[in-house]
């Protein structure tokens, strides 16, 4: 069996849509590296990354699962985008200090005798009929001053000392 170098376009052109596809862990586990690369190109429509055979296999298995059962939810994708942006700008990723709020949850806060209600949505938050990307923007709208949105709405993790800087001396 000889190996020849060819482009993705040539590979796609020579592989008809009805060509046998790898599926199932048995087929994947026994596939050659060239077969795995072809399957990657078919599933992702891009060149496979230069990674170990094991990682290539896992990426293909994930994509097959994603196609069969659906991908990540909007909330998870949003968190991943935030983490990726943090990594690009700072070179590191800090643990997520926020709580996982599910869409449909309501946050209620009384401020200067008025009750304010915020609804958690798939894309962020809704307050007074307006969509916001963060609780901090809503807290500023309510108070007119910069506040930590999660702190303003009482979303402090258990075990976090919110009294550290407020000692009663």
Buried (B, 14 or more C-beta within 10 A) or exposed (E): EEEEEEEBEEBBEEBEEEEEEBEEEEEBEEBEEEBBBBBBBBBEEEEBEEEEEEEBBEBBBEBBEEEEEEEEEEBEEBBEEEEEEBEEEEEEEEEEEBEEBEBEEEBEBEEEEEEBEBEBBEEBBBBEEEEBEEBBBBBBEBBEEEBEBBEBBEBBEEEEEEEEEEEEE
